[in-house]
Amino acid sequence: MGRIGKKLDINFVISTGENFYDDGLTSISDNAFKESFTKIYTAKSLQKQWNSVLGNHDYRGNVEAQLNPVLRKIDSRWLCLRSFP
């Protein structure tokens, strides 16, 4: 993703769900956020805003956790504002 982001000179990323396999996040302090997002998407080209929506696996967890603005304080790239059940 980092190479493609650099090649396309992206301004933002759209994450179309399935953010945290297999069962979303359990809470805003779930280590999966850092392990599956912050520590994975480290390429310079991916240090842009991520506009995220929830996928079916995300709904297995705590939906409110992914929508919580506290996650933006942990990683400012994360933006997930609404749930579309």
WOWOQUI-V849914 format. One line per field, one symbol per residue. ss: DSSP state (2 for helix, 1 for strand, 0 for the rest). phi: phi as a letter, one per 30 degrees, with the letter a starting at -180 (. if undefined). psi: psi as a letter, one per 20 degrees, with the letter a starting at -180 (. if undefined). A space follows every 10 residues. Layout:
# WOWOQUI-V849914
ss: ???
phi: ???
psi: ???
This chain:
# WOWOQUI-V849914
ss: 0222222200 0111100000 0000000000 0222222200 0002220011 1100000222 0022222002 2222000110 00000
phi: .dddedddhd cabcccjhdb dcbicdadcd dedddcbedc cceedcdbdc ccbccedddd cdeedddddd ddddbdddbb cbcbd
psi: hggggggilq hrqookalhn qilbqhrijp ihgghifgig miqhijlrpo oqrqrhhhii bnghghipih hhhgoihpoo hqpm.
